[in-house]
Amino acid sequence: MEDRIRELERQLGRKTLEAEILKEALELLARAAHPLKDGSR
């Protein structure tokens, strides 16, 4: 049972990291698509 919990925690950590990377990528794409929205002008 402890091995299964450890494996699930490892998988959760990996999925959390993937979600953070995807969120950051989407933010970069949104900024690239709308460069004037960030108020830099």
mmCIF file as Biopython writes it, N, C-alpha, C and O atoms, coordinates in Angstrom:
data_model
#
loop_
_atom_site.group_PDB
_atom_site.id
_atom_site.type_symbol
_atom_site.label_atom_id
_atom_site.label_alt_id
_atom_site.label_comp_id
_atom_site.label_asym_id
_atom_site.label_entity_id
_atom_site.label_seq_id
_atom_site.pdbx_PDB_ins_code
_atom_site.Cartn_x
_atom_site.Cartn_y
_atom_site.Cartn_z
_atom_site.occupancy
_atom_site.B_iso_or_equiv
_atom_site.auth_seq_id
_atom_site.auth_asym_id
_atom_site.pdbx_PDB_model_num
ATOM 1   N N  . MET A ? 1  ? 0.828  -1.199 0.000   1.0 0.0 1  A 1 
ATOM 2   C CA . MET A ? 1  ? 0.000  0.000  0.000   1.0 0.0 1  A 1 
ATOM 3   C C  . MET A ? 1  ? 0.874  1.265  0.000   1.0 0.0 1  A 1 
ATOM 4   O O  . MET A ? 1  ? 0.560  2.219  -0.713  1.0 0.0 1  A 1 
ATOM 5   N N  . GLU A ? 2  ? 1.941  1.293  0.768   1.0 0.0 2  A 1 
ATOM 6   C CA . GLU A ? 2  ? 2.821  2.469  0.805   1.0 0.0 2  A 1 
ATOM 7   C C  . GLU A ? 2  ? 3.489  2.702  -0.546  1.0 0.0 2  A 1 
ATOM 8   O O  . GLU A ? 2  ? 3.678  3.847  -0.959  1.0 0.0 2  A 1 
ATOM 9   N N  . ASP A ? 3  ? 3.851  1.605  -1.242  1.0 0.0 3  A 1 
ATOM 10  C CA . ASP A ? 3  ? 4.450  1.750  -2.569  1.0 0.0 3  A 1 
ATOM 11  C C  . ASP A ? 3  ? 3.463  2.399  -3.534  1.0 0.0 3  A 1 
ATOM 12  O O  . ASP A ? 3  ? 3.838  3.246  -4.345  1.0 0.0 3  A 1 
ATOM 13  N N  . ARG A ? 4  ? 2.219  1.997  -3.439  1.0 0.0 4  A 1 
ATOM 14  C CA . ARG A ? 4  ? 1.179  2.557  -4.320  1.0 0.0 4  A 1 
ATOM 15  C C  . ARG A ? 4  ? 0.985  4.052  -4.035  1.0 0.0 4  A 1 
ATOM 16  O O  . ARG A ? 4  ? 0.843  4.850  -4.962  1.0 0.0 4  A 1 
ATOM 17  N N  . ILE A ? 5  ? 0.980  4.421  -2.765  1.0 0.0 5  A 1 
ATOM 18  C CA . ILE A ? 5  ? 0.838  5.835  -2.389  1.0 0.0 5  A 1 
ATOM 19  C C  . ILE A ? 5  ? 2.022  6.641  -2.925  1.0 0.0 5  A 1 
ATOM 20  O O  . ILE A ? 5  ? 1.844  7.737  -3.455  1.0 0.0 5  A 1 
ATOM 21  N N  . ARG A ? 6  ? 3.228  6.091  -2.783  1.0 0.0 6  A 1 
ATOM 22  C CA . ARG A ? 6  ? 4.430  6.775  -3.282  1.0 0.0 6  A 1 
ATOM 23  C C  . ARG A ? 6  ? 4.358  6.978  -4.793  1.0 0.0 6  A 1 
ATOM 24  O O  . ARG A ? 6  ? 4.698  8.044  -5.306  1.0 0.0 6  A 1 
ATOM 25  N N  . GLU A ? 7  ? 3.910  5.935  -5.495  1.0 0.0 7  A 1 
ATOM 26  C CA . GLU A ? 7  ? 3.781  6.036  -6.949  1.0 0.0 7  A 1 
ATOM 27  C C  . GLU A ? 7  ? 2.738  7.084  -7.347  1.0 0.0 7  A 1 
ATOM 28  O O  . GLU A ? 7  ? 2.966  7.864  -8.271  1.0 0.0 7  A 1 
ATOM 29  N N  . LEU A ? 8  ? 1.617  7.104  -6.667  1.0 0.0 8  A 1 
ATOM 30  C CA . LEU A ? 8  ? 0.584  8.100  -6.962  1.0 0.0 8  A 1 
ATOM 31  C C  . LEU A ? 8  ? 1.063  9.513  -6.659  1.0 0.0 8  A 1 
ATOM 32  O O  . LEU A ? 8  ? 0.750  10.446 -7.398  1.0 0.0 8  A 1 
ATOM 33  N N  . GLU A ? 9  ? 1.820  9.676  -5.577  1.0 0.0 9  A 1 
ATOM 34  C CA . GLU A ? 9  ? 2.378  10.997 -5.260  1.0 0.0 9  A 1 
ATOM 35  C C  . GLU A ? 9  ? 3.363  11.436 -6.327  1.0 0.0 9  A 1 
ATOM 36  O O  . GLU A ? 9  ? 3.407  12.614 -6.684  1.0 0.0 9  A 1 
ATOM 37  N N  . ARG A ? 10 ? 4.152  10.505 -6.840  1.0 0.0 10 A 1 
ATOM 38  C CA . ARG A ? 10 ? 5.109  10.813 -7.902  1.0 0.0 10 A 1 
ATOM 39  C C  . ARG A ? 10 ? 4.369  11.240 -9.166  1.0 0.0 10 A 1 
ATOM 40  O O  . ARG A ? 10 ? 4.741  12.222 -9.808  1.0 0.0 10 A 1 
ATOM 41  N N  . GLN A ? 11 ? 3.324  10.502 -9.519  1.0 0.0 11 A 1 
ATOM 42  C CA . GLN A ? 11 ? 2.532  10.847 -10.693 1.0 0.0 11 A 1 
ATOM 43  C C  . GLN A ? 11 ? 1.857  12.204 -10.538 1.0 0.0 11 A 1 
ATOM 44  O O  . GLN A ? 11 ? 1.811  12.995 -11.481 1.0 0.0 11 A 1 
ATOM 45  N N  . LEU A ? 12 ? 1.334  12.467 -9.348  1.0 0.0 12 A 1 
ATOM 46  C CA . LEU A ? 12 ? 0.697  13.752 -9.087  1.0 0.0 12 A 1 
ATOM 47  C C  . LEU A ? 12 ? 1.695  14.897 -9.240  1.0 0.0 12 A 1 
ATOM 48  O O  . LEU A ? 12 ? 1.373  15.936 -9.817  1.0 0.0 12 A 1 
ATOM 49  N N  . GLY A ? 13 ? 2.896  14.705 -8.726  1.0 0.0 13 A 1 
ATOM 50  C CA . GLY A ? 13 ? 3.934  15.723 -8.864  1.0 0.0 13 A 1 
ATOM 51  C C  . GLY A ? 13 ? 4.268  15.999 -10.316 1.0 0.0 13 A 1 
ATOM 52  O O  . GLY A ? 13 ? 4.448  17.151 -10.710 1.0 0.0 13 A 1 
ATOM 53  N N  . ARG A ? 14 ? 4.350  14.940 -11.113 1.0 0.0 14 A 1 
ATOM 54  C CA . ARG A ? 14 ? 4.659  15.108 -12.531 1.0 0.0 14 A 1 
ATOM 55  C C  . ARG A ? 14 ? 3.530  15.839 -13.251 1.0 0.0 14 A 1 
ATOM 56  O O  . ARG A ? 14 ? 3.782  16.722 -14.071 1.0 0.0 14 A 1 
ATOM 57  N N  . LYS A ? 15 ? 2.292  15.472 -12.948 1.0 0.0 15 A 1 
ATOM 58  C CA . LYS A ? 15 ? 1.151  16.136 -13.597 1.0 0.0 15 A 1 
ATOM 59  C C  . LYS A ? 15 ? 1.044  17.596 -13.170 1.0 0.0 15 A 1 
ATOM 60  O O  . LYS A ? 15 ? 0.667  18.452 -13.970 1.0 0.0 15 A 1 
ATOM 61  N N  . THR A ? 16 ? 1.371  17.879 -11.928 1.0 0.0 16 A 1 
ATOM 62  C CA . THR A ? 16 ? 1.352  19.259 -11.444 1.0 0.0 16 A 1 
ATOM 63  C C  . THR A ? 16 ? 2.383  20.087 -12.206 1.0 0.0 16 A 1 
ATOM 64  O O  . THR A ? 16 ? 2.104  21.213 -12.618 1.0 0.0 16 A 1 
ATOM 65  N N  . LEU A ? 17 ? 3.567  19.524 -12.390 1.0 0.0 17 A 1 
ATOM 66  C CA . LEU A ? 17 ? 4.618  20.220 -13.138 1.0 0.0 17 A 1 
ATOM 67  C C  . LEU A ? 17 ? 4.190  20.445 -14.585 1.0 0.0 17 A 1 
ATOM 68  O O  . LEU A ? 17 ? 4.399  21.525 -15.138 1.0 0.0 17 A 1 
ATOM 69  N N  . GLU A ? 18 ? 3.590  19.423 -15.196 1.0 0.0 18 A 1 
ATOM 70  C CA . GLU A ? 18 ? 3.106  19.566 -16.567 1.0 0.0 18 A 1 
ATOM 71  C C  . GLU A ? 18 ? 2.075  20.688 -16.672 1.0 0.0 18 A 1 
ATOM 72  O O  . GLU A ? 18 ? 2.112  21.482 -17.612 1.0 0.0 18 A 1 
ATOM 73  N N  . ALA A ? 19 ? 1.170  20.754 -15.725 1.0 0.0 19 A 1 
ATOM 74  C CA . ALA A ? 19 ? 0.128  21.786 -15.735 1.0 0.0 19 A 1 
ATOM 75  C C  . ALA A ? 19 ? 0.745  23.173 -15.602 1.0 0.0 19 A 1 
ATOM 76  O O  . ALA A ? 19 ? 0.306  24.109 -16.270 1.0 0.0 19 A 1 
ATOM 77  N N  . GLU A ? 20 ? 1.751  23.317 -14.755 1.0 0.0 20 A 1 
ATOM 78  C CA . GLU A ? 20 ? 2.416  24.610 -14.584 1.0 0.0 20 A 1 
ATOM 79  C C  . GLU A ? 20 ? 3.125  25.027 -15.864 1.0 0.0 20 A 1 
ATOM 80  O O  . GLU A ? 20 ? 3.081  26.196 -16.247 1.0 0.0 20 A 1 
ATOM 81  N N  . ILE A ? 21 ? 3.781  24.076 -16.527 1.0 0.0 21 A 1 
ATOM 82  C CA . ILE A ? 21 ? 4.484  24.374 -17.775 1.0 0.0 21 A 1 
ATOM 83  C C  . ILE A ? 21 ? 3.489  24.784 -18.853 1.0 0.0 21 A 1 
ATOM 84  O O  . ILE A ? 21 ? 3.723  25.747 -19.584 1.0 0.0 21 A 1 
ATOM 85  N N  . LEU A ? 22 ? 2.377  24.053 -18.954 1.0 0.0 22 A 1 
ATOM 86  C CA . LEU A ? 22 ? 1.365  24.387 -19.955 1.0 0.0 22 A 1 
ATOM 87  C C  . LEU A ? 22 ? 0.737  25.754 -19.687 1.0 0.0 22 A 1 
ATOM 88  O O  . LEU A ? 22 ? 0.476  26.512 -20.620 1.0 0.0 22 A 1 
ATOM 89  N N  . LYS A ? 23 ? 0.499  26.065 -18.432 1.0 0.0 23 A 1 
ATOM 90  C CA . LYS A ? 23 ? -0.077 27.361 -18.077 1.0 0.0 23 A 1 
ATOM 91  C C  . LYS A ? 23 ? 0.870  28.489 -18.492 1.0 0.0 23 A 1 
ATOM 92  O O  . LYS A ? 23 ? 0.443  29.504 -19.042 1.0 0.0 23 A 1 
ATOM 93  N N  . GLU A ? 24 ? 2.159  28.294 -18.219 1.0 0.0 24 A 1 
ATOM 94  C CA . GLU A ? 24 ? 3.152  29.298 -18.592 1.0 0.0 24 A 1 
ATOM 95  C C  . GLU A ? 24 ? 3.232  29.452 -20.107 1.0 0.0 24 A 1 
ATOM 96  O O  . GLU A ? 24 ? 3.348  30.569 -20.612 1.0 0.0 24 A 1 
ATOM 97  N N  . ALA A ? 25 ? 3.169  28.342 -20.832 1.0 0.0 25 A 1 
ATOM 98  C CA . ALA A ? 25 ? 3.215  28.386 -22.291 1.0 0.0 25 A 1 
ATOM 99  C C  . ALA A ? 25 ? 2.005  29.137 -22.843 1.0 0.0 25 A 1 
ATOM 100 O O  . ALA A ? 25 ? 2.135  29.941 -23.766 1.0 0.0 25 A 1 
ATOM 101 N N  . LEU A ? 26 ? 0.834  28.871 -22.278 1.0 0.0 26 A 1 
ATOM 102 C CA . LEU A ? 26 ? -0.367 29.578 -22.734 1.0 0.0 26 A 1 
ATOM 103 C C  . LEU A ? 26 ? -0.269 31.075 -22.476 1.0 0.0 26 A 1 
ATOM 104 O O  . LEU A ? 26 ? -0.694 31.878 -23.307 1.0 0.0 26 A 1 
ATOM 105 N N  . GLU A ? 27 ? 0.287  31.453 -21.330 1.0 0.0 27 A 1 
ATOM 106 C CA . GLU A ? 27 ? 0.466  32.874 -21.033 1.0 0.0 27 A 1 
ATOM 107 C C  . GLU A ? 27 ? 1.419  33.526 -22.027 1.0 0.0 27 A 1 
ATOM 108 O O  . GLU A ? 27 ? 1.186  34.650 -22.471 1.0 0.0 27 A 1 
ATOM 109 N N  . LEU A ? 28 ? 2.492  32.820 -22.375 1.0 0.0 28 A 1 
ATOM 110 C CA . LEU A ? 28 ? 3.436  33.357 -23.361 1.0 0.0 28 A 1 
ATOM 111 C C  . LEU A ? 28 ? 2.775  33.505 -24.731 1.0 0.0 28 A 1 
ATOM 112 O O  . LEU A ? 28 ? 2.974  34.507 -25.418 1.0 0.0 28 A 1 
ATOM 113 N N  . LEU A ? 29 ? 1.994  32.510 -25.119 1.0 0.0 29 A 1 
ATOM 114 C CA . LEU A ? 29 ? 1.289  32.588 -26.401 1.0 0.0 29 A 1 
ATOM 115 C C  . LEU A ? 29 ? 0.277  33.729 -26.407 1.0 0.0 29 A 1 
ATOM 116 O O  . LEU A ? 29 ? 0.137  34.433 -27.408 1.0 0.0 29 A 1 
ATOM 117 N N  . ALA A ? 30 ? -0.417 33.911 -25.307 1.0 0.0 30 A 1 
ATOM 118 C CA . ALA A ? 30 ? -1.401 34.995 -25.225 1.0 0.0 30 A 1 
ATOM 119 C C  . ALA A ? 30 ? -0.707 36.344 -25.347 1.0 0.0 30 A 1 
ATOM 120 O O  . ALA A ? 30 ? -1.206 37.240 -26.027 1.0 0.0 30 A 1 
ATOM 121 N N  . ARG A ? 31 ? 0.438  36.496 -24.694 1.0 0.0 31 A 1 
ATOM 122 C CA . ARG A ? 31 ? 1.182  37.755 -24.793 1.0 0.0 31 A 1 
ATOM 123 C C  . ARG A ? 31 ? 1.710  37.978 -26.206 1.0 0.0 31 A 1 
ATOM 124 O O  . ARG A ? 31 ? 1.727  39.108 -26.695 1.0 0.0 31 A 1 
ATOM 125 N N  . ALA A ? 32 ? 2.142  36.901 -26.861 1.0 0.0 32 A 1 
ATOM 126 C CA . ALA A ? 32 ? 2.646  37.022 -28.236 1.0 0.0 32 A 1 
ATOM 127 C C  . ALA A ? 32 ? 1.512  37.381 -29.196 1.0 0.0 32 A 1 
ATOM 128 O O  . ALA A ? 32 ? 1.728  38.112 -30.163 1.0 0.0 32 A 1 
ATOM 129 N N  . ALA A ? 33 ? 0.320  36.876 -28.939 1.0 0.0 33 A 1 
ATOM 130 C CA . ALA A ? 33 ? -0.824 37.152 -29.813 1.0 0.0 33 A 1 
ATOM 131 C C  . ALA A ? 33 ? -1.358 38.564 -29.598 1.0 0.0 33 A 1 
ATOM 132 O O  . ALA A ? 33 ? -1.924 39.163 -30.512 1.0 0.0 33 A 1 
ATOM 133 N N  . HIS A ? 34 ? -1.181 39.091 -28.402 1.0 0.0 34 A 1 
ATOM 134 C CA . HIS A ? 34 ? -1.694 40.426 -28.052 1.0 0.0 34 A 1 
ATOM 135 C C  . HIS A ? 34 ? -0.590 41.228 -27.358 1.0 0.0 34 A 1 
ATOM 136 O O  . HIS A ? 34 ? -0.679 41.495 -26.159 1.0 0.0 34 A 1 
ATOM 137 N N  . PRO A ? 35 ? 0.443  41.610 -28.099 1.0 0.0 35 A 1 
ATOM 138 C CA . PRO A ? 35 ? 1.604  42.257 -27.467 1.0 0.0 35 A 1 
ATOM 139 C C  . PRO A ? 35 ? 1.313  43.605 -26.814 1.0 0.0 35 A 1 
ATOM 140 O O  . PRO A ? 35 ? 2.064  44.019 -25.930 1.0 0.0 35 A 1 
ATOM 141 N N  . LEU A ? 36 ? 0.253  44.303 -27.213 1.0 0.0 36 A 1 
ATOM 142 C CA . LEU A ? 36 ? -0.020 45.618 -26.638 1.0 0.0 36 A 1 
ATOM 143 C C  . LEU A ? 36 ? -0.878 45.546 -25.380 1.0 0.0 36 A 1 
ATOM 144 O O  . LEU A ? 36 ? -1.076 46.565 -24.719 1.0 0.0 36 A 1 
ATOM 145 N N  . LYS A ? 37 ? -1.388 44.378 -25.036 1.0 0.0 37 A 1 
ATOM 146 C CA . LYS A ? 37 ? -2.249 44.248 -23.863 1.0 0.0 37 A 1 
ATOM 147 C C  . LYS A ? 37 ? -1.504 44.360 -22.539 1.0 0.0 37 A 1 
ATOM 148 O O  . LYS A ? 37 ? -2.128 44.592 -21.504 1.0 0.0 37 A 1 
ATOM 149 N N  . ASP A ? 38 ? -0.183 44.200 -22.551 1.0 0.0 38 A 1 
ATOM 150 C CA . ASP A ? 38 ? 0.562  44.234 -21.293 1.0 0.0 38 A 1 
ATOM 151 C C  . ASP A ? 38 ? 0.855  45.654 -20.809 1.0 0.0 38 A 1 
ATOM 152 O O  . ASP A ? 38 ? 1.475  45.842 -19.762 1.0 0.0 38 A 1 
ATOM 153 N N  . GLY A ? 39 ? 0.403  46.659 -21.584 1.0 0.0 39 A 1 
ATOM 154 C CA . GLY A ? 39 ? 0.576  48.041 -21.153 1.0 0.0 39 A 1 
ATOM 155 C C  . GLY A ? 39 ? 1.956  48.613 -21.373 1.0 0.0 39 A 1 
ATOM 156 O O  . GLY A ? 39 ? 2.315  49.615 -20.754 1.0 0.0 39 A 1 
ATOM 157 N N  . SER A ? 40 ? 2.739  48.000 -22.242 1.0 0.0 40 A 1 
ATOM 158 C CA . SER A ? 40 ? 4.109  48.466 -22.452 1.0 0.0 40 A 1 
ATOM 159 C C  . SER A ? 40 ? 4.187  49.698 -23.349 1.0 0.0 40 A 1 
ATOM 160 O O  . SER A ? 40 ? 5.275  50.235 -23.558 1.0 0.0 40 A 1 
ATOM 161 N N  . ARG A ? 41 ? 3.086  50.142 -23.868 1.0 0.0 41 A 1 
ATOM 162 C CA . ARG A ? 41 ? 3.100  51.337 -24.720 1.0 0.0 41 A 1 
ATOM 163 C C  . ARG A ? 41 ? 2.624  52.555 -24.022 1.0 0.0 41 A 1 
ATOM 164 O O  . ARG A ? 41 ? 2.582  53.632 -24.617 1.0 0.0 41 A 1 
#
